[in-house]
Structures are given as structure tokens and as C-alpha cells.
Amino acid sequence: MSSGLQLADLVARPIGLKTVRPQQENRAFEVLMKKFYCDGGRRRLGQNFEGIGMRIYPEQESEKPR
């Protein structure tokens, strides 16, 4: 398995869990959110990254499966 794929897996799971269950504690995402591009640059690490440094496609309508 390539190291790039392993890195993608390590990043994708915390982001996915935060998207599906935003109220659940997610320590891995807390570390990752400081790595996203943020509105305000380095002075505002971990703030205002939704829609700028992290976008979710397609927009989530419901947590329940269809």
C-alpha cells in the first residue's frame, strides 16, 4: 500500500466523522482543522475554514440514509 493512500485514509476518516456526526467529540479533527486554509490566514488557524479550506460535496441534506 502506498504511503500517500495511508495518509489520505488518516485524514479522510476524522473529516467524515465530523461531517456525519458534528456533535460527537473528535480529537483527530481538532488537530486537522489547524491545517486547513482559513479566512484570515495564519493568524486565525482553525477558524473560518468551512467553505474555504474544507468543502463538503454534495451538500448534506439529512443524517438519515435514504
Contact map, one row per residue, 1 for C-alpha under 8 A:
111011000000000000000000000000000000000000000000000000000000000000
111111000000000000000000000000000000000000000000000000000000000000
111111100000000000000000000000000000000000000000000000000000000000
011111110000000000000000000000000000000000000000000000000000000000
111111111000000000000000000000000000000000000000000000000000000000
111111111100000000000000000000000000000000000000000000000000000000
001111111110000000000000000000000000000000000000000000000000000000
000111111111000000000000000000000000000000000000000000000000000000
000011111111100000000000000000000000000000000000000000000000000000
000001111111110000000000000000000000000000000000000000000000000000
000000111111111000000000000000010000000000000000000000000000000000
000000011111111100000000000000000000000000000000000000000000000000
000000001111111110000000000000000000000000000000000000000000000000
000000000111111111000000010110000000000000000000000000000000000000
000000000011111111100000000010000000000000000000000000000000000000
000000000001111111110000000000000000000000000000000000000000000000
000000000000111111111100010000000000000000000000000000000000000000
000000000000011111111111010010000000000000000000000000000000000000
000000000000001111111100000000000000000000000000000000000000000000
000000000000000111111100000000000000000000000000000000000000001000
000000000000000011111111000000000000000000000000000000000000000000
000000000000000011111111000000000000000000000000000000000000000000
000000000000000001001111100000000000000000000000000000000000000000
000000000000000001001111110000000000000000000000000000000000000000
000000000000000000000011111000000000000000000000000000000000000000
000000000000010011000001111111000000000000000000000000000000000000
000000000000000000000000111111100000000000000000000000000000000000
000000000000010000000000011111110000000000000000000000000000000000
000000000000011001000000011111111000000000000000000000000000000000
000000000000000000000000011111111100000000000000000000000000000000
000000000000000000000000001111111110000000000000000000000000000000
000000000010000000000000000111111111000000000000000000000000000000
000000000000000000000000000011111111000000001100100000000000000000
000000000000000000000000000001111111000000001110000000000000000000
000000000000000000000000000000111111100000001100000000000000000000
000000000000000000000000000000011111110000001100100011000000000000
000000000000000000000000000000000011111010001000100111000000000000
000000000000000000000000000000000001111111011111100110000000000000
000000000000000000000000000000000000111110010011100100000000000000
000000000000000000000000000000000000011111110000000000000000000000
000000000000000000000000000000000000111111111000000000000000000000
000000000000000000000000000000000000010111111000000000000000000000
000000000000000000000000000000000000000111111000000000000000000000
000000000000000000000000000000000000011111111111000000000000000000
000000000000000000000000000000001111110011111110000000000000000000
000000000000000000000000000000001111010000011111100000000000000000
000000000000000000000000000000000100011000011111100000000000000000
000000000000000000000000000000000000011000010111110100000000000000
000000000000000000000000000000001001111000000111111111000000000000
000000000000000000000000000000000000000000000001111111100000000000
000000000000000000000000000000000000000000000000111111110000000000
000000000000000000000000000000000000111000000001111111100000000000
000000000000000000000000000000000001110000000000111111100000000000
000000000000000000000000000000000001100000000000111111110000000000
000000000000000000000000000000000000000000000000011111111000000000
000000000000000000000000000000000000000000000000001001111111000000
000000000000000000000000000000000000000000000000000000111111000000
000000000000000000000000000000000000000000000000000000011111000000
000000000000000000000000000000000000000000000000000000011111100000
000000000000000000000000000000000000000000000000000000011111111000
000000000000000000000000000000000000000000000000000000000011111000
000000000000000000000000000000000000000000000000000000000001111110
000000000000000000010000000000000000000000000000000000000001111110
000000000000000000000000000000000000000000000000000000000000011111
000000000000000000000000000000000000000000000000000000000000011111
000000000000000000000000000000000000000000000000000000000000000111
